[in-house]
Amino acid sequence: MPQGVSVTTTETHAEPFEPAAVPRRGAILLVEDRDDVRQGLAQLLELHGHLVFEAANADEAFAHLESCTNGIALILLDLALPGCSGSEIRASQLANAQWSDIPAIIVSAYSPTDADGPALRPAAWFEKPFPVDQLLGEVRKYVE
């Protein structure tokens, strides 16, 4: 997987997610439409001991959220998806009382200023390509 240098951890004034004192138990929901990127990231996360649910689109993402309401500890979310965008997924997730406390790390080719940045309330923002060790470090803040 290519390694880049652009990583941005967002600091917003609109109710940002803060790392819990103790990372949450549960799975990671990985929402990415490109099979190679999604499968590569899932494999990397699984090699580091995480349970990963994969979704290629909004329908699959919502199906996982509905079936695992207490089991999703973190969402890794691409913004450029076919049909319903990652921004729309995040807005729906934040508007749902059962899912609103699940932090999301944006993993996208867009920069925080290109999209709805602060409105998405991301825990962190990684621009593709990114250093995987930095992503893993950020994931560990949120998931046991």
GUVEXSE-764317 format. One record per atom (N, C-alpha, C, CB): residue number from 1; residue in one letter; chain; atom name; x, y, z. Coordinates in pm, whole numbers. Glycine has a CB too. Layout:
> lodren/kemar/fifi/tipa/x/y/z
> NUM/A/A/CA/X/Y/Z
...
//
This chain:
> lodren/kemar/fifi/tipa/x/y/z
> 1/M/A/N/85/-117/0
> 1/M/A/CA/0/0/0
> 1/M/A/C/90/123/0
> 1/M/A/CB/-97/0/122
> 2/P/A/N/63/224/-85
> 2/P/A/CA/149/341/-93
> 2/P/A/C/150/418/38
> 2/P/A/CB/104/432/-206
> 3/Q/A/N/262/477/67
> 3/Q/A/CA/277/556/188
> 3/Q/A/C/284/704/149
> 3/Q/A/CB/404/513/268
> 4/G/A/N/209/789/214
> 4/G/A/CA/210/931/188
> 4/G/A/C/249/1007/312
> 4/G/A/CB/74/978/137
> 5/V/A/N/228/1136/309
> 5/V/A/CA/267/1217/423
> 5/V/A/C/157/1306/478
> 5/V/A/CB/383/1300/386
> 6/S/A/N/41/1310/416
> 6/S/A/CA/-62/1404/456
> 6/S/A/C/-157/1342/556
> 6/S/A/CB/-138/1453/335
> 7/V/A/N/-146/1384/682
> 7/V/A/CA/-235/1338/788
> 7/V/A/C/-281/1460/864
> 7/V/A/CB/-166/1233/883
> 8/T/A/N/-410/1471/886
> 8/T/A/CA/-464/1582/961
> 8/T/A/C/-555/1529/1069
> 8/T/A/CB/-538/1681/869
> 9/T/A/N/-524/1561/1193
> 9/T/A/CA/-617/1532/1302
> 9/T/A/C/-693/1660/1322
> 9/T/A/CB/-543/1484/1435
> 10/T/A/N/-823/1655/1306
> 10/T/A/CA/-902/1776/1309
> 10/T/A/C/-926/1823/1451
> 10/T/A/CB/-1034/1755/1239
> 11/E/A/N/-933/1953/1465
> 11/E/A/CA/-971/2014/1590
> 11/E/A/C/-1086/2108/1557
> 11/E/A/CB/-850/2089/1660
> 12/T/A/N/-1206/2073/1596
> 12/T/A/CA/-1322/2156/1567
> 12/T/A/C/-1381/2206/1696
> 12/T/A/CB/-1426/2080/1485
> 13/H/A/N/-1465/2305/1684
> 13/H/A/CA/-1531/2360/1801
> 13/H/A/C/-1674/2310/1812
> 13/H/A/CB/-1530/2513/1797
> 14/A/A/N/-1719/2228/1718
> 14/A/A/CA/-1856/2176/1718
> 14/A/A/C/-1858/2035/1773
> 14/A/A/CB/-1915/2179/1575
> 15/E/A/N/-1855/2023/1903
> 15/E/A/CA/-1865/1894/1971
> 15/E/A/C/-1773/1787/1912
> 15/E/A/CB/-2006/1846/1967
> 16/P/A/N/-1642/1807/1919
> 16/P/A/CA/-1552/1704/1863
> 16/P/A/C/-1556/1578/1948
> 16/P/A/CB/-1407/1757/1854
> 17/F/A/N/-1523/1467/1886
> 17/F/A/CA/-1510/1343/1960
> 17/F/A/C/-1375/1344/2028
> 17/F/A/CB/-1526/1218/1868
> 18/E/A/N/-1373/1308/2152
> 18/E/A/CA/-1248/1298/2227
> 18/E/A/C/-1222/1150/2253
> 18/E/A/CB/-1255/1379/2360
> 19/P/A/N/-1096/1109/2250
> 19/P/A/CA/-1068/969/2283
> 19/P/A/C/-1119/938/2423
> 19/P/A/CB/-916/939/2272
> 20/A/A/N/-1181/824/2436
> 20/A/A/CA/-1227/782/2568
> 20/A/A/C/-1107/752/2655
> 20/A/A/CB/-1321/659/2558
> 21/A/A/N/-1126/760/2787
> 21/A/A/CA/-1016/728/2878
> 21/A/A/C/-966/587/2852
> 21/A/A/CB/-1061/744/3025
> 22/V/A/N/-1060/498/2819
> 22/V/A/CA/-1027/360/2784
> 22/V/A/C/-1087/336/2648
> 22/V/A/CB/-1079/257/2891
> 23/P/A/N/-1010/287/2550
> 23/P/A/CA/-1069/261/2418
> 23/P/A/C/-1188/166/2429
> 23/P/A/CB/-963/202/2324
> 24/R/A/N/-1282/185/2338
> 24/R/A/CA/-1403/104/2336
> 24/R/A/C/-1374/-36/2285
> 24/R/A/CB/-1511/170/2251
> 25/R/A/N/-1448/-132/2336
> 25/R/A/CA/-1443/-267/2282
> 25/R/A/C/-1538/-272/2164
> 25/R/A/CB/-1480/-375/2390
> 26/G/A/N/-1501/-346/2064
> 26/G/A/CA/-1590/-363/1951
> 26/G/A/C/-1515/-365/1820
> 26/G/A/CB/-1692/-254/1949
> 27/A/A/N/-1593/-368/1715
> 27/A/A/CA/-1539/-382/1581
> 27/A/A/C/-1521/-246/1515
> 27/A/A/CB/-1630/-470/1497
> 28/I/A/N/-1452/-251/1404
> 28/I/A/CA/-1433/-134/1319
> 28/I/A/C/-1520/-155/1196
> 28/I/A/CB/-1281/-114/1281
> 29/L/A/N/-1598/-54/1161
> 29/L/A/CA/-1673/-55/1037
> 29/L/A/C/-1592/23/934
> 29/L/A/CB/-1817/6/1056
> 30/L/A/N/-1548/-45/831
> 30/L/A/CA/-1465/15/726
> 30/L/A/C/-1551/36/603
> 30/L/A/CB/-1341/-76/693
> 31/V/A/N/-1575/162/568
> 31/V/A/CA/-1660/196/454
> 31/V/A/C/-1573/255/344
> 31/V/A/CB/-1773/296/497
> 32/E/A/N/-1553/178/239
> 32/E/A/CA/-1464/215/126
> 32/E/A/C/-1514/142/3
> 32/E/A/CB/-1312/179/157
> 33/D/A/N/-1535/214/-107
> 33/D/A/CA/-1590/150/-226
> 33/D/A/C/-1485/75/-309
> 33/D/A/CB/-1656/253/-311
> 34/R/A/N/-1361/115/-302
> 34/R/A/CA/-1258/45/-380
> 34/R/A/C/-1219/-84/-310
> 34/R/A/CB/-1132/134/-400
> 35/D/A/N/-1244/-196/-377
> 35/D/A/CA/-1219/-328/-319
> 35/D/A/C/-1076/-344/-271
> 35/D/A/CB/-1251/-436/-420
> 36/D/A/N/-979/-302/-353
> 36/D/A/CA/-838/-321/-317
> 36/D/A/C/-801/-242/-192
> 36/D/A/CB/-748/-281/-433
> 37/V/A/N/-847/-121/-181
> 37/V/A/CA/-818/-37/-64
> 37/V/A/C/-889/-93/59
> 37/V/A/CB/-860/110/-89
> 38/R/A/N/-1018/-124/45
> 38/R/A/CA/-1096/-177/158
> 38/R/A/C/-1038/-308/209
> 38/R/A/CB/-1243/-197/117
> 39/Q/A/N/-1010/-400/118
> 39/Q/A/CA/-958/-530/160
> 39/Q/A/C/-818/-519/219
> 39/Q/A/CB/-956/-627/41
> 40/G/A/N/-737/-431/163
> 40/G/A/CA/-602/-411/217
> 40/G/A/C/-605/-353/358
> 40/G/A/CB/-522/-320/126
> 41/L/A/N/-689/-250/378
> 41/L/A/CA/-701/-190/511
> 41/L/A/C/-761/-290/611
> 41/L/A/CB/-787/-64/505
> 42/A/A/N/-862/-364/568
> 42/A/A/CA/-923/-464/656
> 42/A/A/C/-820/-568/699
> 42/A/A/CB/-1042/-533/587
> 43/Q/A/N/-742/-614/605
> 43/Q/A/CA/-640/-714/636
> 43/Q/A/C/-536/-657/733
> 43/Q/A/CB/-571/-764/507
> 44/L/A/N/-494/-535/711
> 44/L/A/CA/-398/-470/800
> 44/L/A/C/-454/-458/941
> 44/L/A/CB/-361/-331/746
> 45/L/A/N/-578/-412/952
> 45/L/A/CA/-640/-397/1084
> 45/L/A/C/-659/-532/1153
> 45/L/A/CB/-775/-326/1070
> 46/E/A/N/-697/-633/1076
> 46/E/A/CA/-714/-767/1133
> 46/E/A/C/-581/-825/1179
> 46/E/A/CB/-779/-862/1030
> 47/L/A/N/-475/-798/1106
> 47/L/A/CA/-341/-844/1148
> 47/L/A/C/-299/-779/1279
> 47/L/A/CB/-238/-813/1038
> 48/H/A/N/-357/-663/1310
> 48/H/A/CA/-328/-594/1436
> 48/H/A/C/-434/-624/1542
> 48/H/A/CB/-318/-444/1413
> 49/G/A/N/-512/-730/1521
> 49/G/A/CA/-602/-779/1624
> 49/G/A/C/-742/-722/1625
> 49/G/A/CB/-543/-754/1751
> 50/H/A/N/-780/-646/1524
> 50/H/A/CA/-912/-584/1522
> 50/H/A/C/-1011/-668/1442
> 50/H/A/CB/-905/-443/1464
> 51/L/A/N/-1135/-666/1485
> 51/L/A/CA/-1245/-725/1410
> 51/L/A/C/-1296/-615/1317
> 51/L/A/CB/-1360/-779/1505
> 52/V/A/N/-1308/-648/1188
> 52/V/A/CA/-1346/-547/1088
> 52/V/A/C/-1468/-595/1010
> 52/V/A/CB/-1227/-518/992
> 53/F/A/N/-1566/-505/1000
> 53/F/A/CA/-1680/-526/911
> 53/F/A/C/-1657/-435/790
> 53/F/A/CB/-1818/-495/982
> 54/E/A/N/-1668/-491/673
> 54/E/A/CA/-1644/-414/550
> 54/E/A/C/-1775/-374/484
> 54/E/A/CB/-1559/-495/452
> 55/A/A/N/-1777/-252/432
> 55/A/A/CA/-1892/-202/356
> 55/A/A/C/-1841/-126/235
> 55/A/A/CB/-1984/-111/445
> 56/A/A/N/-1898/-157/118
> 56/A/A/CA/-1858/-90/-5
> 56/A/A/C/-1949/27/-39
> 56/A/A/CB/-1857/-188/-120
> 57/N/A/N/-2060/41/34
> 57/N/A/CA/-2156/148/5
> 57/N/A/C/-2241/176/129
> 57/N/A/CB/-2246/110/-117
> 58/A/A/N/-2331/272/114
> 58/A/A/CA/-2414/313/228
> 58/A/A/C/-2507/202/275
> 58/A/A/CB/-2497/435/190
> 59/D/A/N/-2566/128/183
> 59/D/A/CA/-2658/21/223
> 59/D/A/C/-2588/-80/312
> 59/D/A/CB/-2717/-48/100
> 60/E/A/N/-2468/-121/272
> 60/E/A/CA/-2392/-218/352
> 60/E/A/C/-2351/-157/485
> 60/E/A/CB/-2268/-266/275
> 61/A/A/N/-2312/-30/486
> 61/A/A/CA/-2272/37/610
> 61/A/A/C/-2388/41/708
> 61/A/A/CB/-2221/179/582
> 62/F/A/N/-2506/83/661
> 62/F/A/CA/-2622/91/749
> 62/F/A/C/-2666/-47/797
> 62/F/A/CB/-2737/161/678
> 63/A/A/N/-2652/-148/713
> 63/A/A/CA/-2688/-284/754
> 63/A/A/C/-2599/-329/870
> 63/A/A/CB/-2675/-383/635
> 64/H/A/N/-2469/-299/862
> 64/H/A/CA/-2379/-335/973
> 64/H/A/C/-2413/-255/1099
> 64/H/A/CB/-2232/-310/933
> 65/L/A/N/-2440/-126/1084
> 65/L/A/CA/-2475/-44/1200
> 65/L/A/C/-2603/-95/1267
> 65/L/A/CB/-2492/102/1159
> 66/E/A/N/-2701/-134/1187
> 66/E/A/CA/-2828/-183/1242
> 66/E/A/C/-2813/-317/1311
> 66/E/A/CB/-2932/-194/1132
> 67/S/A/N/-2727/-403/1257
> 67/S/A/CA/-2714/-536/1316
> 67/S/A/C/-2613/-542/1430
> 67/S/A/CB/-2673/-635/1209
> 68/C/A/N/-2530/-441/1444
> 68/C/A/CA/-2424/-441/1546
> 68/C/A/C/-2424/-311/1625
> 68/C/A/CB/-2286/-463/1481
> 69/T/A/N/-2539/-264/1669
> 69/T/A/CA/-2546/-132/1732
> 69/T/A/C/-2450/-114/1848
> 69/T/A/CB/-2685/-106/1779
> 70/N/A/N/-2428/-216/1928
> 70/N/A/CA/-2335/-205/2041
> 70/N/A/C/-2198/-260/2009
> 70/N/A/CB/-2391/-276/2161
> 71/G/A/N/-2179/-314/1889
> 71/G/A/CA/-2054/-378/1856
> 71/G/A/C/-1959/-296/1772
> 71/G/A/CB/-2081/-502/1787
> 72/I/A/N/-2004/-182/1720
> 72/I/A/CA/-1916/-97/1638
> 72/I/A/C/-1853/8/1730
> 72/I/A/CB/-1996/-29/1520
> 73/A/A/N/-1721/5/1738
> 73/A/A/CA/-1649/99/1823
> 73/A/A/C/-1596/218/1745
> 73/A/A/CB/-1535/29/1894
> 74/L/A/N/-1579/201/1613
> 74/L/A/CA/-1517/305/1530
> 74/L/A/C/-1558/284/1386
> 74/L/A/CB/-1362/303/1544
> 75/I/A/N/-1573/395/1314
> 75/I/A/CA/-1599/388/1171
> 75/I/A/C/-1482/452/1098
> 75/I/A/CB/-1734/460/1134
> 76/L/A/N/-1428/380/1000
> 76/L/A/CA/-1331/437/906
> 76/L/A/C/-1411/464/780
> 76/L/A/CB/-1206/340/880
> 77/L/A/N/-1416/589/736
> 77/L/A/CA/-1511/630/634
> 77/L/A/C/-1446/706/519
> 77/L/A/CB/-1618/713/695
> 78/D/A/N/-1463/652/399
> 78/D/A/CA/-1426/724/277
> 78/D/A/C/-1542/817/244
> 78/D/A/CB/-1394/626/158
> 79/L/A/N/-1515/931/183
> 79/L/A/CA/-1621/1025/148
> 79/L/A/C/-1675/1004/7
> 79/L/A/CB/-1572/1167/163
> 80/A/A/N/-1588/963/-85
> 80/A/A/CA/-1628/946/-225
> 80/A/A/C/-1679/803/-246
> 80/A/A/CB/-1509/976/-321
> 81/L/A/N/-1810/790/-238
> 81/L/A/CA/-1874/659/-254
> 81/L/A/C/-1981/671/-361
> 81/L/A/CB/-1935/609/-119
> 82/P/A/N/-2012/561/-428
> 82/P/A/CA/-2121/566/-526
> 82/P/A/C/-2256/581/-455
> 82/P/A/CB/-2121/439/-615
> 83/G/A/N/-2346/657/-513
> 83/G/A/CA/-2476/677/-450
> 83/G/A/C/-2464/772/-333
> 83/G/A/CB/-2536/544/-403
> 84/C/A/N/-2500/725/-217
> 84/C/A/CA/-2495/802/-93
> 84/C/A/C/-2348/825/-54
> 84/C/A/CB/-2572/729/22
> 85/S/A/N/-2308/949/-38
> 85/S/A/CA/-2168/981/-7
> 85/S/A/C/-2134/950/138
> 85/S/A/CB/-2140/1128/-35
> 86/G/A/N/-2005/947/167
> 86/G/A/CA/-1960/928/304
> 86/G/A/C/-2009/1039/395
> 86/G/A/CB/-1809/922/308
> 87/S/A/N/-2018/1161/343
> 87/S/A/CA/-2071/1273/422
> 87/S/A/C/-2216/1248/461
> 87/S/A/CB/-2059/1405/344
> 88/E/A/N/-2294/1194/368
> 88/E/A/CA/-2435/1164/396
> 88/E/A/C/-2447/1049/497
> 88/E/A/CB/-2509/1129/266
> 89/I/A/N/-2360/950/484
> 89/I/A/CA/-2360/840/581
> 89/I/A/C/-2331/895/720
> 89/I/A/CB/-2254/731/542
> 90/R/A/N/-2229/978/730
> 90/R/A/CA/-2191/1034/860
> 90/R/A/C/-2302/1121/917
> 90/R/A/CB/-2061/1116/847
> 91/A/A/N/-2367/1202/834
> 91/A/A/CA/-2477/1286/883
> 91/A/A/C/-2591/1200/937
> 91/A/A/CB/-2528/1379/770
> 92/S/A/N/-2625/1093/867
> 92/S/A/CA/-2730/1001/914
> 92/S/A/C/-2689/932/1042
> 92/S/A/CB/-2763/897/806
> 93/Q/A/N/-2565/892/1049
> 93/Q/A/CA/-2514/825/1168
> 93/Q/A/C/-2519/919/1289
> 93/Q/A/CB/-2369/775/1145
> 94/L/A/N/-2478/1043/1271
> 94/L/A/CA/-2480/1139/1382
> 94/L/A/C/-2622/1174/1425
> 94/L/A/CB/-2406/1266/1342
> 95/A/A/N/-2718/1166/1333
> 95/A/A/CA/-2857/1199/1363
> 95/A/A/C/-2931/1084/1432
> 95/A/A/CB/-2929/1238/1236
> 96/N/A/N/-2871/966/1435
> 96/N/A/CA/-2934/848/1495
> 96/N/A/C/-2883/833/1638
> 96/N/A/CB/-2904/721/1411
> 97/A/A/N/-2974/835/1734
> 97/A/A/CA/-2935/829/1875
> 97/A/A/C/-2856/704/1910
> 97/A/A/CB/-3058/836/1962
> 98/Q/A/N/-2884/591/1846
> 98/Q/A/CA/-2812/467/1875
> 98/Q/A/C/-2669/469/1821
> 98/Q/A/CB/-2888/348/1816
> 99/W/A/N/-2643/545/1718
> 99/W/A/CA/-2513/542/1651
> 99/W/A/C/-2431/670/1670
> 99/W/A/CB/-2531/518/1505
> 100/S/A/N/-2491/774/1723
> 100/S/A/CA/-2427/905/1722
> 100/S/A/C/-2298/914/1803
> 100/S/A/CB/-2522/1006/1774
> 101/D/A/N/-2279/825/1899
> 101/D/A/CA/-2158/831/1980
> 101/D/A/C/-2042/751/1920
> 101/D/A/CB/-2187/781/2119
> 102/I/A/N/-2061/690/1806
> 102/I/A/CA/-1953/614/1743
> 102/I/A/C/-1861/712/1670
> 102/I/A/CB/-2009/506/1643
> 103/P/A/N/-1735/720/1710
> 103/P/A/CA/-1643/811/1642
> 103/P/A/C/-1612/762/1501
> 103/P/A/CB/-1514/827/1722
> 104/A/A/N/-1577/857/1415
> 104/A/A/CA/-1540/822/1277
> 104/A/A/C/-1408/887/1241
> 104/A/A/CB/-1651/867/1178
> 105/I/A/N/-1324/810/1177
> 105/I/A/CA/-1201/861/1119
> 105/I/A/C/-1225/867/969
> 105/I/A/CB/-1075/771/1155
> 106/I/A/N/-1209/985/913
> 106/I/A/CA/-1226/1003/768
> 106/I/A/C/-1096/962/701
> 106/I/A/CB/-1264/1151/732
> 107/V/A/N/-1109/876/600
> 107/V/A/CA/-995/830/520
> 107/V/A/C/-1034/861/376
> 107/V/A/CB/-963/673/542
> 108/S/A/N/-981/971/322
> 108/S/A/CA/-1032/1021/195
> 108/S/A/C/-924/1092/114
> 108/S/A/CB/-1148/1114/218
> 109/A/A/N/-948/1104/-15
> 109/A/A/CA/-860/1183/-100
> 109/A/A/C/-887/1332/-80
> 109/A/A/CB/-878/1144/-248
> 110/Y/A/N/-1001/1364/-21
> 110/Y/A/CA/-1037/1504/6
> 110/Y/A/C/-967/1553/132
> 110/Y/A/CB/-1189/1519/20
> 111/S/A/N/-937/1681/135
> 111/S/A/CA/-882/1740/256
> 111/S/A/C/-998/1788/343
> 111/S/A/CB/-784/1858/223
> 112/P/A/N/-975/1815/469
> 112/P/A/CA/-1084/1860/557
> 112/P/A/C/-1152/1987/507
> 112/P/A/CB/-1031/1883/697
> 113/T/A/N/-1083/2069/430
> 113/T/A/CA/-1144/2192/380
> 113/T/A/C/-1220/2169/250
> 113/T/A/CB/-1037/2297/358
> 114/D/A/N/-1200/2053/183
> 114/D/A/CA/-1269/2024/58
> 114/D/A/C/-1412/1980/80
> 114/D/A/CB/-1195/1917/-19
> 115/A/A/N/-1442/1924/192
> 115/A/A/CA/-1575/1867/217
> 115/A/A/C/-1640/1940/333
> 115/A/A/CB/-1566/1714/247
> 116/D/A/N/-1727/1872/401
> 116/D/A/CA/-1801/1930/512
> 116/D/A/C/-1723/1924/643
> 116/D/A/CB/-1932/1859/529
> 117/G/A/N/-1592/1907/634
> 117/G/A/CA/-1501/1897/746
> 117/G/A/C/-1561/1902/885
> 117/G/A/CB/-1406/2001/736
> 118/P/A/N/-1576/2020/947
> 118/P/A/CA/-1623/2027/1085
> 118/P/A/C/-1763/1968/1107
> 118/P/A/CB/-1623/2170/1129
> 119/A/A/N/-1852/1979/1009
> 119/A/A/CA/-1987/1924/1025
> 119/A/A/C/-1985/1772/1040
> 119/A/A/CB/-2074/1963/905
> 120/L/A/N/-1881/1708/988
> 120/L/A/CA/-1869/1562/999
> 120/L/A/C/-1822/1519/1137
> 120/L/A/CB/-1774/1509/893
> 121/R/A/N/-1771/1613/1214
> 121/R/A/CA/-1719/1585/1349
> 121/R/A/C/-1626/1464/1351
> 121/R/A/CB/-1834/1563/1445
> 122/P/A/N/-1526/1461/1265
> 122/P/A/CA/-1437/1345/1263
> 122/P/A/C/-1344/1343/1383
> 122/P/A/CB/-1355/1344/1135
> 123/A/A/N/-1310/1222/1425
> 123/A/A/CA/-1210/1205/1531
> 123/A/A/C/-1071/1236/1475
> 123/A/A/CB/-1216/1062/1590
> 124/A/A/N/-1052/1204/1347
> 124/A/A/CA/-927/1232/1277
> 124/A/A/C/-957/1229/1128
> 124/A/A/CB/-814/1129/1314
> 125/W/A/N/-863/1283/1051
> 125/W/A/CA/-880/1290/906
> 125/W/A/C/-748/1249/841
> 125/W/A/CB/-924/1432/859
> 126/F/A/N/-752/1146/760
> 126/F/A/CA/-634/1100/688
> 126/F/A/C/-658/1117/539
> 126/F/A/CB/-602/953/722
> 127/E/A/N/-568/1194/475
> 127/E/A/CA/-575/1210/331
> 127/E/A/C/-497/1098/265
> 127/E/A/CB/-521/1347/287
> 128/K/A/N/-557/1037/164
> 128/K/A/CA/-490/930/89
> 128/K/A/C/-386/992/-4
> 128/K/A/CB/-593/844/7
> 129/P/A/N/-274/927/-18
> 129/P/A/CA/-222/815/60
> 129/P/A/C/-173/863/196
> 129/P/A/CB/-108/743/-16
> 130/F/A/N/-164/774/291
> 130/F/A/CA/-129/810/428
> 130/F/A/C/-38/703/488
> 130/F/A/CB/-256/829/515
> 131/P/A/N/40/739/589
> 131/P/A/CA/123/640/659
> 131/P/A/C/34/549/744
> 131/P/A/CB/229/711/748
> 132/V/A/N/41/420/716
> 132/V/A/CA/-47/326/787
> 132/V/A/C/-16/320/936
> 132/V/A/CB/-34/188/727
> 133/D/A/N/108/342/974
> 133/D/A/CA/139/337/1117
> 133/D/A/C/70/450/1192
> 133/D/A/CB/291/345/1139
> 134/Q/A/N/53/565/1128
> 134/Q/A/CA/-20/675/1192
> 134/Q/A/C/-168/643/1203
> 134/Q/A/CB/1/806/1114
> 135/L/A/N/-224/580/1100
> 135/L/A/CA/-364/538/1108
> 135/L/A/C/-382/436/1220
> 135/L/A/CB/-411/479/972
> 136/L/A/N/-295/339/1229
> 136/L/A/CA/-305/238/1335
> 136/L/A/C/-296/304/1473
> 136/L/A/CB/-194/131/1319
> 137/G/A/N/-210/400/1488
> 137/G/A/CA/-198/471/1615
> 137/G/A/C/-327/543/1651
> 137/G/A/CB/-83/570/1610
> 138/E/A/N/-390/604/1552
> 138/E/A/CA/-516/675/1576
> 138/E/A/C/-628/576/1608
> 138/E/A/CB/-554/760/1454
> 139/V/A/N/-632/463/1538
> 139/V/A/CA/-733/361/1564
> 139/V/A/C/-722/311/1707
> 139/V/A/CB/-719/243/1466
> 140/R/A/N/-599/291/1756
> 140/R/A/CA/-579/240/1893
> 140/R/A/C/-635/334/2000
> 140/R/A/CB/-430/217/1918
> 141/K/A/N/-650/461/1966
> 141/K/A/CA/-710/555/2063
> 141/K/A/C/-858/524/2088
> 141/K/A/CB/-696/699/2012
> 142/Y/A/N/-921/458/1992
> 142/Y/A/CA/-1066/440/1997
> 142/Y/A/C/-1112/296/2012
> 142/Y/A/CB/-1126/497/1876
> 143/V/A/N/-1024/199/1979
> 143/V/A/CA/-1066/59/1978
> 143/V/A/C/-963/-25/2052
> 143/V/A/CB/-1084/8/1834
> 144/E/A/N/-1011/-111/2141
> 144/E/A/CA/-923/-205/2210
> 144/E/A/C/-882/-315/2117
> 144/E/A/CB/-991/-264/2335
//
